[in-house]
């Protein structure tokens, strides 16, 4: 996330990084933490959330990317405030 925020990746590498974050966000978030090891999709989802938080200041640059994020159902249900921020960035970028 910080690599994207600080523009340390660009072009093809940037596209790949953004795609990995989007794919991670599409993974199911997994059950709430119970102290036992969580499943891999839950870990991937957390990676996506943490990465997105790091570069959300640049989301306005990619309104189409934002539209993919706001259409993730489990994100809308569990992270409504974050989805509103992404929607704001999407409107700002159009």
C-alpha positions as CSV (number, residue, x, y, z in Angstrom):
1,X,0.0,0.0,0.0
2,X,2.8,2.5,0.9
3,X,4.6,1.6,-2.4
4,X,1.5,2.7,-4.3
5,X,0.8,5.8,-2.0
6,X,4.4,7.1,-2.4
7,X,4.4,6.4,-6.2
8,X,7.3,3.9,-5.9
9,X,5.7,1.6,-8.4
10,X,4.4,2.7,-11.8
11,X,3.1,1.4,-15.1
12,X,2.8,-2.3,-15.4
13,X,4.0,-2.9,-11.8
14,X,1.3,-0.5,-10.5
15,X,-1.4,-2.3,-12.4
16,X,-0.3,-5.6,-11.0
17,X,-0.2,-4.2,-7.4
18,X,-3.6,-2.7,-7.8
19,X,-5.0,-6.0,-9.2
20,X,-3.6,-8.0,-6.2
21,X,-5.2,-5.6,-3.7
22,X,-8.5,-5.9,-5.5
23,X,-8.3,-9.7,-5.7
24,X,-7.5,-9.7,-1.9
25,X,-10.5,-7.5,-1.2
26,X,-12.7,-9.9,-3.1
27,X,-11.7,-12.8,-0.8
28,X,-14.2,-13.5,2.0
29,X,-13.1,-11.8,5.2
30,X,-13.3,-15.0,7.3
31,X,-14.7,-15.4,10.8
32,X,-14.0,-13.0,13.6
33,X,-10.8,-13.6,15.3
34,X,-11.1,-16.5,17.8
35,X,-7.4,-16.8,18.8
36,X,-6.9,-19.7,16.4
37,X,-5.2,-19.4,13.1
38,X,-7.6,-17.8,10.5
39,X,-8.0,-19.1,7.0
40,X,-5.9,-17.9,4.1
41,X,-8.8,-16.0,2.4
42,X,-9.3,-14.1,5.7
43,X,-5.6,-13.2,5.7
44,X,-5.7,-12.1,2.1
45,X,-8.8,-9.9,2.8
46,X,-6.9,-8.3,5.7
47,X,-3.9,-7.7,3.4
48,X,-6.3,-6.0,0.9
49,X,-7.9,-3.8,3.6
50,X,-4.5,-2.7,5.1
51,X,-3.0,-2.0,1.6
52,X,-6.1,0.0,0.5
53,X,-6.0,2.1,3.7
54,X,-2.4,3.0,2.8
55,X,-3.1,4.4,-0.6
56,X,-6.7,5.6,-0.4
57,X,-5.4,9.1,-0.8
58,X,-4.7,8.3,-4.5
59,X,-7.9,6.4,-5.2
60,X,-9.3,9.5,-7.0
61,X,-6.8,8.8,-9.8
62,X,-8.6,5.5,-10.6
63,X,-12.4,6.0,-10.6
64,X,-13.0,2.7,-12.5
65,X,-10.9,0.9,-9.9
66,X,-13.0,2.5,-7.2
67,X,-16.2,1.2,-8.9
68,X,-14.9,-2.4,-8.6
69,X,-14.2,-1.9,-4.9
70,X,-17.6,-0.4,-4.1
71,X,-19.3,-3.4,-5.7
72,X,-17.8,-6.0,-3.4
73,X,-20.8,-7.1,-1.3
74,X,-19.0,-8.2,1.9
75,X,-17.1,-4.9,1.9
76,X,-20.3,-2.9,1.7
77,X,-21.7,-4.9,4.6
78,X,-18.8,-4.9,7.0
79,X,-16.8,-1.8,6.0
80,X,-19.5,0.8,5.1
81,X,-17.4,3.8,6.1
82,X,-14.5,2.7,3.9
83,X,-16.8,2.1,1.0
84,X,-18.2,5.6,1.5
85,X,-14.6,7.0,1.3
86,X,-14.0,5.0,-1.9
87,X,-17.2,6.3,-3.4
88,X,-16.1,9.9,-2.5
89,X,-12.8,9.3,-4.2
90,X,-14.6,7.9,-7.2
91,X,-16.8,11.0,-7.6
92,X,-13.8,13.2,-7.1
93,X,-11.9,11.5,-9.8
94,X,-14.6,11.7,-12.5
